[in-house]
Amino acid sequence: MSATDPFAGLTTVELTWREKQCEYWLRFGDYIAERMPDSHRRVVGFAPDAVFAFVRWTAGDDGAVFSRLDILRALPAGAPHQSLPFVRPGAEILLTAEGWPKVEQVFRLIDAIGAQGVPPAAVAPDHWRHMHHRLLAGGEPRPYTLLRHRAWLKRRSILP
């Protein structure tokens, strides 16, 4: 990538939309660059530390065959990362849900956070990790409250 490339240093995500066949989209997240290679694909770029939710859903002749939601944190260029399909060079995985019932459960949890006026992309990364582990263990995650969010914002302001 050259210095004039608007995607240089960004985490890119390839989004595909073929209605009822292959739908890769963002549930939340603020990207800072975008291009459309064709009518069915978009590539978006996230700045380091941006948090976003990437949803992948594919169907066959008999309905959904794959559903997955990943909540990811973009990392600075050259930082160690986890590899995921359609995410380049990779990202930090904060939460993963696979199978439509689990994906829907995470959607409801995201909606509950948003209903409090907290943008999901601004939630403490530790909370997404907590949710991932609680859901994996079959438990109910602690709610993300305004008090927790204010504490996260204060902690983030003093961290290096």
Backbone hydrogen bonds in HBPLUS format (Angstrom, degrees):
<---DONOR---> <-ACCEPTOR-->    atom                        ^
c    i                          cat <-CA-CA->   ^        H-A-AA   ^      H-
h    n   atom  resd res      DA  || num        DHA   H-A  angle D-A-AA Bond
n    s   type  num  typ     dist DA aas  dist angle  dist       angle   num
A0005-ASP N   A0002-SER O   3.07 MM   3  5.28 160.6  2.11 108.6 114.7     1
A0008-ALA N   A0005-ASP O   3.06 MM   3  5.39 170.0  2.07 117.1 120.0     2
A0010-LEU N   A0007-PHE O   3.07 MM   3  5.34 163.0  2.10 131.7 130.9     3
A0011-THR N   A0046-PHE O   3.03 MM  35  5.12 164.9  2.05 148.2 149.6     4
A0046-PHE N   A0011-THR O   2.78 MM  35  5.12 158.7  1.83 144.1 150.9     5
A0012-THR N   A0088-ARG O   2.76 MM  76  5.18 159.5  1.81 164.3 163.6     6
A0088-ARG N   A0012-THR O   2.83 MM  76  5.18 159.7  1.87 146.6 153.6     7
A0013-VAL N   A0044-VAL O   2.87 MM  31  5.42 150.8  1.95 152.1 161.1     8
A0044-VAL N   A0013-VAL O   3.01 MM  31  5.42 161.7  2.04 149.3 152.5     9
A0014-GLU N   A0086-PHE O   2.91 MM  72  5.19 156.8  1.97 146.6 154.1    10
A0015-LEU N   A0042-ARG O   2.72 MM  27  5.11 169.9  1.73 165.0 167.3    11
A0042-ARG N   A0015-LEU O   2.86 MM  27  5.11 153.9  1.93 145.7 152.8    12
A0024-TYR N   A0016-THR O   2.68 MM   8  4.95 175.0  1.68 157.9 159.7    13
A0017-TRP N   A0040-HIS O   2.84 MM  23  5.25 152.2  1.92 149.3 156.6    14
A0018-ARG N   A0022-CYS O   2.81 MM   4  5.11 155.4  1.87 146.0 152.9    15
A0021-GLN N   A0018-ARG O   2.77 MM   3  5.45 145.0  1.89 155.2 154.5    16
A0022-CYS N   A0018-ARG O   3.02 MM   4  5.11 156.5  2.07 137.4 144.9    17
A0059-ALA N   A0021-GLN O   2.81 MM  38  4.95 152.6  1.89 145.1 144.4    18
A0023-GLU N   A0057-TRP O   2.78 MM  34  5.21 171.0  1.79 165.5 167.8    19
A0057-TRP N   A0023-GLU O   3.01 MM  34  5.21 139.4  2.18 131.5 143.7    20
A0025-TRP N   A0055-VAL O   2.91 MM  30  5.31 149.5  2.00 144.8 154.4    21
A0055-VAL N   A0025-TRP O   2.77 MM  30  5.31 178.0  1.77 172.6 172.1    22
A0027-ARG N   A0053-ALA O   2.88 MM  26  5.19 156.1  1.94 135.1 143.2    23
A0053-ALA N   A0028-PHE O   2.96 MM  25  5.35 160.7  2.00 140.0 143.0    24
A0032-ILE N   A0045-GLY O   2.77 MM  13  5.81 157.4  1.82 168.5 176.5    25
A0045-GLY N   A0033-ALA O   2.87 MM  12  4.85 151.6  1.95 134.1 134.7    26
A0035-ARG N   A0043-VAL O   2.90 MM   8  5.35 144.9  2.03 149.2 158.9    27
A0043-VAL N   A0035-ARG O   2.81 MM   8  5.35 163.5  1.84 160.8 164.0    28
A0041-ARG N   A0038-ASP O   3.38 MM   3  5.50 154.7  2.45 104.1 111.0    29
A0050-ALA N   A0047-ALA O   3.11 MM   3  5.70 159.2  2.15 138.7 140.8    30
A0049-ASP N   A0074-ALA O   2.75 MM  25  5.06 162.9  1.78 128.4 129.4    31
A0074-ALA N   A0050-ALA O   2.83 MM  24  5.34 163.2  1.86 159.0 161.4    32
A0052-PHE N   A0072-LEU O   2.94 MM  20  5.47 155.2  2.00 149.4 157.0    33
A0072-LEU N   A0052-PHE O   2.79 MM  20  5.47 163.3  1.82 169.9 170.4    34
A0054-PHE N   A0070-ASP O   2.83 MM  16  5.29 162.2  1.86 159.6 160.8    35
A0070-ASP N   A0054-PHE O   2.93 MM  16  5.29 160.0  1.97 147.4 153.8    36
A0056-ARG N   A0068-ARG O   2.78 MM  12  5.23 165.4  1.80 158.3 162.8    37
A0068-ARG N   A0056-ARG O   2.83 MM  12  5.23 145.9  1.94 153.5 160.5    38
A0058-THR N   A0066-PHE O   2.89 MM   8  5.22 154.6  1.95 146.0 152.0    39
A0065-VAL N   A0058-THR O   2.86 MM   7  5.85 169.9  1.87 142.0 144.9    40
A0066-PHE N   A0058-THR O   3.30 MM   8  5.22 152.5  2.38 144.3 138.5    41
A0060-GLY N   A0063-GLY O   2.80 MM   3  5.36 164.7  1.82 151.8 149.5    42
A0063-GLY N   A0060-GLY O   3.34 MM   3  5.36 165.8  2.36 111.4 110.1    43
A0099-GLY N   A0067-SER O   2.84 MM  32  4.96 169.8  1.85 142.1 144.3    44
A0069-LEU N   A0097-ALA O   2.87 MM  28  5.25 158.1  1.92 153.1 159.8    45
A0097-ALA N   A0069-LEU O   2.91 MM  28  5.25 151.8  1.99 153.9 160.1    46
A0071-ILE N   A0095-LEU O   2.87 MM  24  5.00 161.4  1.90 139.9 145.7    47
A0094-LEU N   A0071-ILE O   2.81 MM  23  5.46 160.1  1.85 160.9 165.2    48
A0095-LEU N   A0071-ILE O   3.25 MM  24  5.00 149.3  2.35 136.4 137.3    49
A0073-ARG N   A0092-GLU O   2.89 MM  19  5.06 147.9  1.99 140.9 150.7    50
A0092-GLU N   A0073-ARG O   2.96 MM  19  5.06 174.8  1.96 148.9 150.1    51
A0079-ALA N   A0076-PRO O   3.07 MM   3  5.63 164.1  2.09 138.8 140.2    52
A0082-GLN N   A0091-ALA O   2.90 MM   9  5.44 163.3  1.92 138.6 143.7    53
A0091-ALA N   A0082-GLN O   3.04 MM   9  5.44 155.2  2.10 150.6 152.2    54
A0087-VAL N   A0084-LEU O   3.32 MM   3  5.52 162.1  2.35 127.9 126.4    55
A0102-LYS N   A0099-GLY O   3.12 MM   3  5.63 119.7  2.50 112.8 126.3    56
A0103-VAL N   A0099-GLY O   2.98 MM   4  6.20 160.5  2.02 156.9 163.1    57
A0104-GLU N   A0100-TRP O   2.88 MM   4  6.02 165.1  1.90 157.6 160.6    58
A0105-GLN N   A0101-PRO O   3.05 MM   4  6.25 148.2  2.16 137.7 146.4    59
A0106-VAL N   A0102-LYS O   3.03 MM   4  6.36 154.8  2.10 148.6 154.1    60
A0107-PHE N   A0103-VAL O   2.92 MM   4  6.26 153.2  1.99 148.4 156.7    61
A0108-ARG N   A0104-GLU O   2.99 MM   4  6.32 155.5  2.05 149.9 155.0    62
A0109-LEU N   A0105-GLN O   3.12 MM   4  6.46 152.8  2.19 143.9 151.3    63
A0110-ILE N   A0106-VAL O   2.84 MM   4  6.10 156.8  1.90 154.9 161.3    64
A0111-ASP N   A0107-PHE O   2.85 MM   4  6.11 159.1  1.89 151.4 157.4    65
A0112-ALA N   A0108-ARG O   2.96 MM   4  6.21 148.3  2.06 143.4 151.7    66
A0113-ILE N   A0109-LEU O   3.16 MM   4  6.46 148.7  2.27 141.8 149.2    67
A0114-GLY N   A0110-ILE O   2.97 MM   4  6.29 166.4  1.99 155.3 158.8    68
A0115-ALA N   A0111-ASP O   2.85 MM   4  6.00 143.7  1.98 145.5 155.4    69
A0116-GLN N   A0113-ILE O   3.09 MM   3  5.55 152.0  2.18 110.1 118.3    70
A0117-GLY N   A0114-GLY O   2.92 MM   3  5.21 160.6  1.96 112.5 117.8    71
A0122-ALA N   A0119-PRO O   2.80 MM   3  5.42 159.5  1.84 124.1 131.1    72
A0123-VAL N   A0120-PRO O   3.23 MM   3  5.36 167.0  2.25 108.6 112.5    73
A0127-HIS N   A0124-ALA O   2.88 MM   3  5.42 137.6  2.07 113.7 125.0    74
A0129-ARG N   A0125-PRO O   3.12 MM   4  6.49 157.3  2.17 152.0 158.4    75
A0130-HIS N   A0126-ASP O   2.89 MM   4  6.12 157.3  1.94 144.9 151.5    76
A0131-MET N   A0127-HIS O   2.86 MM   4  6.14 162.7  1.88 154.2 158.0    77
A0132-HIS N   A0128-TRP O   2.95 MM   4  6.18 159.6  2.00 147.2 152.7    78
A0133-HIS N   A0129-ARG O   3.02 MM   4  6.34 166.0  2.04 157.3 159.2    79
A0134-ARG N   A0130-HIS O   2.94 MM   4  6.15 164.6  1.96 157.9 162.5    80
A0135-LEU N   A0131-MET O   2.90 MM   4  5.98 167.4  1.91 156.1 159.6    81
A0136-LEU N   A0132-HIS O   2.93 MM   4  6.05 155.1  2.00 146.6 154.3    82
A0137-ALA N   A0133-HIS O   3.03 MM   4  6.18 145.5  2.16 140.7 149.1    83
A0139-GLY N   A0134-ARG O   2.74 MM   5  4.91 149.5  1.83 161.3 152.7    84
A0138-GLY N   A0135-LEU O   3.06 MM   3  4.97 155.7  2.12 100.0 107.4    85
A0149-HIS N   A0145-THR O   2.94 MM   4  6.25 156.7  2.00 147.7 154.9    86
A0150-ARG N   A0146-LEU O   2.85 MM   4  6.10 160.0  1.89 151.8 156.4    87
A0151-ALA N   A0147-LEU O   3.02 MM   4  6.25 158.0  2.07 146.5 152.7    88
A0152-TRP N   A0148-ARG O   2.91 MM   4  6.20 152.8  1.99 147.3 154.8    89
A0153-LEU N   A0149-HIS O   2.93 MM   4  6.25 160.7  1.97 153.8 158.5    90
A0154-LYS N   A0150-ARG O   2.98 MM   4  6.25 156.9  2.04 149.5 155.5    91
A0155-ARG N   A0151-ALA O   2.89 MM   4  6.09 164.1  1.91 150.4 155.3    92
A0156-ARG N   A0152-TRP O   2.81 MM   4  5.97 162.4  1.84 154.4 159.3    93
A0157-SER N   A0153-LEU O   3.09 MM   4  6.22 142.2  2.24 136.7 146.1    94
A0158-ILE N   A0155-ARG O   3.18 MM   3  5.52 144.5  2.31 103.9 113.5    95
A0159-LEU N   A0155-ARG O   3.10 MM   4  6.25 126.0  2.40 144.6 159.3    96
